[in-house]
């Protein structure tokens, strides 16, 4: 039971970290607020977001392998596949903002230019889509934890 509690705690901590940092990206990536310092900060915030996402995946897998319910219970439930599917979609969507932040930072450092308003709006829209999709995963998770889909 102690291992189960620790795994659950680590998974929840990783999820909360991921949510905090995608929220930070959404707050910072605004046309009105974008300046040189924000461009630098967005790249750093996105890095932590990515690390947190990897931690969510790793702790989730750990829960299925070493948790009380075991892999047979989790991996035969289609709701786990829905959660993973949403997580993969979010991961794919996150590639564009990540590459964009690096490109913005590189341009800023090279010649001091900031991104255009259209670039910022397009990037923010993808960040917001990620944030909203992340909010759906706990809904699927609570049904999964209660044995729905079996």
C-alpha positions in Angstrom: 0.0 0.0 0.0 2.9 2.4 0.7 4.3 1.9 -2.8 0.8 2.5 -4.3 0.4 5.8 -2.3 3.9 7.0 -3.3 3.3 6.2 -7.0 -0.1 8.0 -6.8 1.5 11.0 -5.2 4.4 11.2 -7.7 1.9 10.9 -10.6 -0.3 13.7 -9.1 2.7 15.9 -8.5 3.8 15.5 -12.1 0.3 16.3 -13.4 0.1 19.4 -11.2 3.5 20.6 -12.4 2.5 20.1 -16.0 -0.8 22.0 -15.5 1.0 24.9 -13.7 3.5 25.2 -16.6 1.0 25.0 -19.4 -1.0 27.6 -17.6 2.1 29.8 -17.3 2.7 29.4 -21.1 -0.9 30.5 -21.8 -0.5 33.5 -19.5 2.8 34.6 -21.0 2.1 34.0 -24.6 0.1 37.1 -25.3 0.6 39.8 -27.9 0.2 42.5 -25.2 2.8 41.0 -22.9 5.5 39.8 -25.3 8.9 41.4 -24.8 12.4 40.1 -24.8 12.2 38.8 -21.2 9.0 36.9 -21.9 10.5 35.3 -25.0 13.4 34.0 -22.9 11.0 32.9 -20.1 8.6 31.1 -22.5 11.5 28.8 -23.6 12.3 28.0 -20.0 8.7 27.4 -19.0 8.1 25.2 -22.0 11.2 23.1 -21.0 9.8 22.5 -17.5 6.4 21.7 -19.1 8.1 19.1 -21.3 9.9 17.5 -18.4 6.7 17.4 -16.4 4.9 15.7 -19.2 7.6 13.0 -19.4 7.3 12.6 -15.6 3.5 12.2 -16.0 4.0 9.5 -18.5 6.8 7.7 -16.5 4.8 7.8 -13.2 1.7 6.7 -15.0 3.5 3.7 -16.5 5.0 3.0 -13.1 1.5 2.9 -11.5 0.4 0.4 -14.1 3.4 -1.9 -13.6 4.0 -1.6 -9.8 0.6 -0.5 -8.6 -2.0 -2.6 -6.9 -4.3 -3.1 -9.9 -1.5 -4.2 -12.2 -0.9 -4.1 -15.9 -3.7 -6.6 -16.8 -6.3 -4.4 -15.2 -5.1 -1.1 -16.8 -4.0 -2.1 -20.2 -7.2 -4.1 -21.1 -9.4 -1.1 -20.3 -10.1 1.1 -23.4 -10.3 4.2 -21.2 -6.6 4.0 -20.5 -6.1 4.1 -24.3 -8.3 7.1 -24.5 -6.1 8.8 -21.8 -3.0 7.9 -23.7 -4.5 9.0 -27.0 -5.3 12.4 -25.5 -1.8 12.6 -24.0 -0.2 11.8 -27.3 -2.3 14.4 -29.1 -1.3 17.0 -26.6 2.4 16.0 -27.0 2.2 16.3 -30.8 0.5 19.7 -30.5 3.2 20.9 -28.1 5.9 20.4 -30.7 5.0 23.5 -32.6 5.1 25.9 -29.7 8.3 24.4 -28.4 10.0 24.9 -31.8 8.5 28.3 -32.1 9.8 29.5 -28.7 13.3 28.3 -29.7 13.1 30.1 -33.0 11.9 33.3 -31.3 14.7 33.1 -28.8 17.3 32.6 -31.5 16.0 35.6 -33.5 15.9 37.7 -30.4 19.5 36.8 -29.4 20.7 37.2 -33.0 19.2 40.6 -33.9 16.7 41.6 -31.2 13.6 41.0 -33.2 10.3 39.9 -31.5 7.8 37.6 -33.2 4.9 39.1 -35.1 1.4 39.4 -33.6 0.1 36.6 -35.9 2.9 34.2 -34.8 2.0 34.9 -31.1 -1.7 34.4 -31.7 -1.2 31.2 -33.6 1.1 29.8 -30.9 -1.1 30.9 -28.1 -4.1 29.1 -29.7 -2.1 25.8 -29.8 -1.2 26.3 -26.1 -4.8 26.9 -25.2 -5.9 23.8 -27.1 -3.4 21.7 -25.1 -4.6 23.3 -21.9 -8.2 22.4 -22.6 -7.4 18.9 -23.7 -5.4 18.3 -20.5 -8.5 19.2 -18.6 -10.4 16.3 -20.2 -7.9 13.6 -19.1 -8.9 13.7 -15.4 -12.5 13.0 -16.4 -11.5 9.9 -18.2 -9.2 9.0 -15.3 -11.9 9.1 -12.7 -14.1 6.7 -14.8 -11.1 4.5 -15.4 -10.2 4.3 -11.7 -13.8 3.2 -10.9 -13.7 0.3 -13.4 -15.7 1.8 -16.2 -14.8 0.4 -19.6 -14.2 -3.1 -18.4 
